[in-house]
Amino acid sequence: MAYDSTPESYDLVIIPSGMIPAPFNLPDVLQLPSSLSSDFWEAELFAAGFMQPEHHSGTISAYPWSMKQAILAKDLQKQPTKDPIYLLCRKESHPWVEKVRIKSESEGYKVHMATLENLPTEQPSSGKWNFISLLELSEPFLGDISAEEYNNLLKYMANKGRTLWVTKPSQMQCDDPSSGLITGFARTARLEAMAEFVTFEVGRFNDSAADALVKVYQKVRRESLQNRWDPECQFVLRDGVVHTGHFNWLSMEKLAPAIEKEGLPMTLAVERPGSVDSISWKQSRLSTLGDDDVELDVHYAGLNFRDIMVNLGVIDGERGLSLEASGVIRQVGPGVTHLRPGDRVIALGTGLYTSWLVTLSRLCFPVADDMSMKDVATIPVAYATAIYSLLTVGQLERSQSVLIHSACGAVGQAAIHIARMMKAEYWKIYATVGTPPKVEYLENMFGIPRKNIFNSRNTSFVTDVMNATEGRGVDIVLNSLVGELLHASWDCVAKFGKMVEIGKRDILGYGTMKMQPFGGKSYFRRSGPSTGYAGQSGTVPTVSAIDFGC
């Protein structure tokens, strides 16, 4: 019989004498007679540090050397001391508090009531107070916390007590997302302050939930005394069963062959627009490789504002997520001469949030070897939008001035580069941004004069633009602002100038537009990608334009 109290070993090991080679001389091994009675086992277990057996069953056969016994006994040295429990409550009472108190006292615990304003001061024998927080029985505590409550919470955390915090469900099910705030708070407290902070999610506050709470408390207290390196810290009561969250290891090698065996790409799809939980990977149909097509192995796909709008159900997402990607060519069609297998490329299209696809070769563009595949995946949409908007739709010329809204965004920065490529002077490039750091960024990165950078958060940029241009306005406005700011941008357009709209919100929302500028021979055009499907051979994503002019 060997006994060792270290957490990584068994408390008691019983080995039949026939399994130990003779002679043996181990200091922690106690050799016992081959035949032992139940009373003898109880005595030996108690001597080894165990309590009196809770369960004892056995059968003795007609043969004196044959006997079967089963004995269940707890480790005496690891039984948690029953220090007082403090029920942390709000000032107003809740019916379930009394149920928890009665159940705790029936298990032999002395129960005290406490509030964040009135915490205990008497130091317990174990050195730490034991709290069961019932602050969230009525509503989430952190959902609308006051400054006073926040300060009291900080004082509570400073006492380094043990906390079992009861909250409403937020993980396996969720009625109020604010209930999940305490889960994040608890994780942060455990990681950054090494706090003993456990959460217990309860959907219905009844008698069975009170029983489960006390059992969870006992488990948490026991693991605390055992100094386990990986104690359970999150519990959820659902349908009468207490659940805990565990990570399970899974080899990707078991999944990848199944995907390759089917020969079908995996594509990210939104099953129910407006529901984030409905995003999932689905096997998709692969088009046949045509003469002018390439098969692209996607490495990175860009996530754009359009994809967010698709997921929220604001715009149609039938053609899939992502308009841009980077990857490596797998194979090419017979008519493709500018690309070959192994080439690194960027691609434009729709539905590019996929593992691989067949697309038109003219939508793929080679990438230099020294450029990161991750970085270049963010280039296609921004630069395609800027090029089409300024050069094709806006017909920007060297001598013209341009106002670029949201100039620190991807399209805004691309537009600045395109304007510079057209030899536009810095003093003819005007920009709007929303914060002072973005102002500094445009000055330092692009050399745009401070006097040419205005505020995009209000209509003050109209006066600033007109002052900077001596009342003339600008030749082209690249607009992404909405509502009142869209109309203000319209006021910045010079005679015979153009406003190119790259946003969709006002159009989808059936917004209105002032007609007066048309009398001054001004033009309004909306440019933006359509939903042509790049994954279908022979279909080119087009760019639509709405043209109003006189």
Secondary structure, DSSP 4 states (H G I P E B T S, - for coil): -EE---TTS-SEE---GGGSPSS---TT-----SS--HHHHHHHHHHTTBPSPSEEEEEE-SSTT-EEEEEE--BGGGSPP---EEEE--SS--HHHHHHHHHHHHTT--EEEEBTTB---SPPTTSS-EEEE-TTSSS-TTTT--HHHHHHHHHHHHT--EEEEEE---SSS-S-GGGGHHHHHHHHHHHHH---EEEEEESS-SHHHHHHHHHHHHHHHHHHHTT-SS---EEEEETTEEEE-------GGGTHHHHHHHT--EEEEESSTT-GGGEEEEE-------TTEEEEEEEEE---HHHHHHHTTSS--TT-S-SEEEEEEEEE-TT--S--TT-EEEEE-S---BSEEEEEGGGEEE--TTS-HHHHTTSHHHHHHHHIIIIIIS---TT--EEESSTTSHHHHHHHHHHHHTT--GGGEEEEESSHHHHHHHHHHH---GGGEEESSSTHHHHHHHHHTTT--EEEEEE---THHHHHHHTTEEEEEEEEE---HHHHTT----SHHHHTT-EEEEEEE----TTSTT----EEEEEE--
